Amino acid sequence: MKKVLVTGANGQLGQCLQKIAPSYKELNFIFKSSKELDITDILGIEEAFVKGNFNYCINCAAYTNVEQAEKTPDIAYKVNAEGVKNLANVCKSYKTTLIHISTDYVFDGEKDEPYTVKDVPNPINEYGKSKLLGEKHIQEIMDNYCIIRTSWLYNKTYGNNFYRTILKKAQKGEILHITNKEKGCPTNTVNLSKFVLDLIVKEYDEDKIHHYTDGEVMTWFSFAKRIIKERKLNSVIIPKDYKTKVARPRNSVLN
């Protein structure tokens, strides 16, 4: 039985993995929240691995607040780059395969076509830069790893995400002003979780980098319309181009 450590287990992806884990009876899971296992604390990681004897580590721990990362980038780099570096070093020492969740924001959004794994990353904000640096640390340190870039991740039941935010506002009767200047592929954590665990179970992973989304391209505006229609709500949605201090890729569609 393969032993799998999941870090960042209280995030929306970590919670989803916990929910579907019982379906994968050939895997033995150990779930650790960021409080239980802080990836910025290398001694804490070492201690966990000494006791664990893990075959795989799925790293769901990340700093994902894009707006705040621009204001206080040190926090983002501490988790998304240095924390990942710590994890990569320990995984290498214990011959543990690292499966790391990354982001579409490693790209600048200037390409008209979907981004492939062969495209050269060029992040335009501090969040994306910190995530790309984490990827580079893994590639420099390890041989046994898999980086999975995903986009617009959401869960309908838990987590702070676009789906749940739109739903709460709509249920309160608020008028929704949503940008239609950015396009990507919303990705349900349930589908991503199954993809990750199937990689482990089926052992068909020869590629070091994967792009995984639910495949349907839309803008934030059209995604909001989809949510409202799905939940049969009568909300007013108005397209609006927000001006923020954070540059965001206009096209983050992953192939």
Number of C-alpha atoms within 10 A of each C-alpha: 8 14 16 23 22 23 26 23 25 21 18 22 25 23 23 23 25 17 12 13 17 12 9 13 10 12 17 15 20 15 19 19 17 17 11 13 20 19 25 19 14 18 13 13 19 18 11 17 17 11 8 14 15 21 19 21 22 23 21 24 26 23 18 15 10 18 16 15 20 17 13 11 17 14 16 26 22 18 23 27 26 20 22 27 26 21 26 28 18 22 25 17 12 15 16 22 21 26 25 25 21 24 22 28 29 25 26 20 24 11 14 10 12 14 19 13 15 7 10 11 17 15 21 17 22 24 26 27 22 26 26 23 18 24 25 14 19 27 18 10 15 20 14 18 24 24 21 22 20 24 21 22 20 20 19 16 11 15 18 13 14 19 23 17 12 19 18 12 13 21 13 10 13 13 12 18 15 20 18 18 16 17 21 24 25 23 19 19 23 19 13 21 19 16 14 18 19 14 14 17 13 8 9 9 14 10 10 14 20 17 18 20 25 17 13 10 17 18 19 20 20 17 21 23 19 14 18 20 12 9 11 9 14 11 18 13 17 14 14 13 12 11 8 8 10 16 15 19 23 18 25 28 30 24 14
